[in-house]
Amino acid sequence: MKSRIFLSVLLLLLLISVSAIWFFFRVDIKSPAQVFPATVDRDCAPWDGGAFTVSIPLRDGSSISISMYRSPDIKLPSRYSFPDEAMSEGNVYLRMPEGSLATLTGDVWFQRVAEGLPVEGRFQLTSARGARFEGKFLAEWGEAIIYCG
């Protein structure tokens, strides 16, 4: 009788463990983020310092413009929040097909940024109307030559 009770308890614990593992892994499964092809170009910060802009075209004809007010040499993975308190990191806009702009808020991550190398990153942004934009990008350098100052 003792061996039957032990076996029943063991099977019950095994069932609970398998169910818990399945539940926790099932909750964490998310659809993979869409990877957007993008371009990156040199730019000028408002004070004529070095900057760069990543342009991410969207399916509806609009595009996301991420302007970073810093030289394009980010060596370590970095996160930037927009708008930042000092308004010195840059800005993020949604450019509509007809040319109007809408400011976006949220976070942008860069793996690294170096001229001549593809720029990898991801974004989680929201418009004032509540539209969400989320995904990854892989940006190739454009041919534009920009002189600041």
C-alpha positions in Angstrom: 0.0 0.0 0.0 2.8 2.4 0.9 4.4 1.9 -2.6 1.1 2.8 -4.3 0.8 6.0 -2.3 4.4 6.9 -3.0 3.9 6.2 -6.8 0.7 8.3 -6.8 2.3 11.2 -5.1 5.3 11.0 -7.4 3.1 11.0 -10.5 1.1 13.9 -9.1 4.3 15.9 -8.5 5.6 15.1 -11.9 2.3 16.2 -13.5 2.3 19.5 -11.5 6.0 20.1 -12.5 5.4 19.5 -16.2 2.3 21.7 -16.1 4.1 24.5 -14.4 7.0 24.4 -16.8 4.7 24.3 -19.8 2.7 27.3 -18.4 5.8 29.5 -17.7 7.4 28.8 -21.1 4.1 29.3 -22.9 3.6 32.7 -21.2 7.1 33.9 -22.3 6.7 33.0 -25.9 6.3 36.1 -28.0 6.1 36.5 -31.7 9.5 37.5 -33.0 10.0 41.2 -33.6 9.8 42.2 -37.2 13.1 43.3 -38.7 12.9 46.4 -40.8 15.4 47.3 -43.5 16.6 50.9 -42.9 19.1 53.5 -43.9 21.5 55.5 -41.7 23.0 58.8 -42.7 25.3 61.4 -41.2 23.5 64.4 -39.9 24.0 67.6 -37.9 22.8 68.3 -34.3 21.0 71.6 -33.8 24.2 73.1 -32.4 26.1 71.9 -35.5 27.7 68.9 -33.8 28.0 65.5 -35.3 24.8 63.4 -35.5 23.2 60.6 -37.4 19.7 59.7 -38.5 18.2 56.2 -39.0 15.2 56.1 -41.4 12.9 53.1 -41.2 10.3 52.8 -43.9 6.9 51.3 -43.0 4.5 49.4 -45.1 1.9 52.2 -45.2 4.3 54.6 -46.8 5.2 56.4 -43.6 8.6 56.2 -42.0 10.2 56.4 -38.6 13.1 58.9 -38.3 15.5 58.4 -35.3 17.9 61.4 -35.1 20.7 60.9 -32.6 22.7 64.1 -31.6 26.0 62.3 -31.3 28.8 61.2 -33.4 28.2 57.7 -35.0 30.6 55.8 -32.8 28.7 53.9 -30.2 30.9 51.0 -29.2 28.7 49.3 -26.6 25.0 48.3 -26.6 23.1 51.4 -25.5 19.5 52.4 -24.8 18.1 55.9 -25.4 14.7 57.2 -24.2 12.8 59.9 -26.1 12.2 62.6 -25.2 15.1 62.9 -22.8 15.0 65.5 -20.0 17.6 67.7 -21.5 16.4 67.2 -25.1 20.1 66.6 -26.0 20.0 63.0 -27.1 17.9 63.5 -30.2 14.3 63.0 -31.4 12.1 60.5 -33.0 9.4 61.3 -35.6 6.8 59.5 -37.6 6.9 61.0 -41.1 3.5 60.6 -42.8 3.3 60.0 -46.6 1.9 63.5 -47.1 4.9 65.0 -45.3 3.5 65.8 -41.8 5.4 64.8 -38.7 4.2 63.2 -35.4 6.5 63.0 -32.4 7.1 59.6 -31.0 8.0 58.7 -27.4 9.7 55.5 -26.2 13.0 53.7 -26.3 15.6 52.9 -29.0 18.5 50.5 -28.6 21.6 50.3 -30.6 24.0 47.3 -30.6 26.8 49.5 -31.9 27.2 52.3 -34.4 30.3 52.7 -36.6 30.5 54.4 -40.0 30.7 51.9 -42.8 29.3 49.0 -40.8 25.6 48.0 -40.7 23.7 49.5 -37.7 21.6 47.1 -35.7 19.0 48.1 -33.2 15.4 47.9 -32.0 12.7 50.3 -31.0 9.5 50.5 -28.9 7.7 53.7 -29.7 4.3 55.2 -29.1 2.5 58.2 -30.8 0.4 60.8 -29.0 -2.7 59.0 -30.3 -1.5 55.7 -28.8 -0.3 53.9 -32.0 2.6 51.5 -31.1 5.6 50.9 -33.2 7.9 48.0 -32.3 10.6 46.0 -34.1 14.2 45.6 -35.0 16.1 47.3 -37.7 19.2 46.7 -39.8 20.4 49.9 -41.4 22.9 50.3 -44.2 24.9 53.6 -44.6 23.6 56.0 -47.2 25.8 58.1 -49.6 24.8 61.5 -48.2 27.8 63.8 -47.3 26.9 66.3 -44.6 29.0 69.2 -43.5 28.2 70.7 -40.1 29.1 74.0 -38.7 
